[in-house]
Amino acid sequence: MEKHEFRENLRRGFTLVELLVVVAILGILGTIAVQNVKAHIDKANETAAKSTVQAVSEAVTSYYIKNKKMPSSLSQLVEGSDDDPPIIDGGEKAINDPWDNELRYEQRGKRFVVISAGPDGEFGTEDDIRSDKKK
């Protein structure tokens, strides 16, 4: 009877191969899940950058309407004066994109553009997000 019970106990457990297969499957599923989450985070950051660029662009226009001149830099939008509060609340971080890069402001007369360097952090590349481009 002892041998029969011993064999019965062996059959109830998992073999090392079965455990390795389960771990491998879980690893593959985990990798797929992480990649999908990362893709969603990247898309959310891109959407947030577009919103930030648009909001800062509208703040530049508000500054122009209020002061009858264009701001010399974006920092003027977050700095208030004794008489007036800042146009954009939140300090210097408010003029940064989701990747914590400062937005660029280029002006030619009354025309201007606000630019985020995008995820790569470099201006002038394909992933830049600009206020003068509708995507």
N, C-alpha and C positions, 0 to 999 in steps of 0.2 A: 504494500500500500504506500510505502514511503516514496518509491520511485514514481508512482503514478501522481502523487501530490506534487512532487518536485517538477515534473513535466507540466503539470497543470499551471503551476505558478509561472513557469517560463513563458507559456503561451499567452498569459494575461498582459505582460509588459510589451513595450515597444523595443524594436531592435535599433541599434545605432544607425543603420542605414535609413530606417523610417524617420528617425529624429532629424537626421541631416537633410533629408528631403523636405521636411516641414520647415526647418530653419531656412533653407534655400528659397522656398516659396515665399515665406514671410519677408525675406530680404528683398526679393524681386518686387513684391507688392509695396513694400516700404519705399523703395527707390522710385517707383511710379508715382506714389502719392506725394513724395517730396517734390518731384519735378512738376507735378500739376499745381501744387501750392505755390511754388516759385513762379510759375507762369502767371498765376492770378495776382501775385504780389507785384510782379513787373507791370502788368496791365493796370493795376490800381495806381501805381506810382506814375505811370504815363498819363493817366486821366487826371491825377492830382496836379501834375506839372502843367497840363493844358489849362486847368482851372486857375492855377496860380498866375500863369503868364497872362491870361485874360483879365483877371482881377487887377493885376498890377498895371496892365495897359489901360484899363478903365480909370485907375487912380491917377495915371499920368494925364489923361484927358481932364479929369476933375481938377487937378492942380492947375492945368492951363486955363480952364474956365475961371477958376477962382482968382488966380494971380496974373492973368493976361500975359503969361510967359511960360515957356517950357521949363521943367526942372533941369538942372545941370547934371543931376545924378539921382538914382533911385533912393539914396539915403535921405534926400529931402522929403520924400513921401512919408517916412517913418519918424521924422523929427518934427516936433511941434514947435510953436513959438509961444511967447507969453500971451499973445492974443488968440491964437488958433491951436486947436489940437492937431495931432498928425492926421494925415489923410488915411494912412494905413496903420492900424493898431498892431502891436506885437513886436515892435522893435526890429532890429536888423534881421532876425530870423524870418520875419514876414516877407522879406524879399529874397528868400532862398528857395530853391526847388526841393522836391522830396528827397533828393540825394545829397542834400545839404550843401549844394553849390550855389554861390551867389548868382542871381540873374544878371544878364548883361543888358544895358540900355544904350541904344544907338539912336542919335538924333541928327536930322538934317532939316533945318528950318522947322516947320510945323509938322513934318513927318517924322515918325519914330517907330522903333521896333523894340520889343522886349523879347529876350532870348534865354531859354534854358539850355544848358549844354547837354542835357539828356543823361541817360544812364552811364555813358562812358566818361562824363565829366570834362570832355574836350569840346570847345567851340569850333564851329566850322565843319563838323562831321555830319553824316547822314541822319543821325538820331536827334539832332537839335530840334527843339520845340520852339516855334516862333509865333509871335502875335500877328505877323503879316501873312501867315500861311494857314489856311483852313484845311484840316485833315479829317 
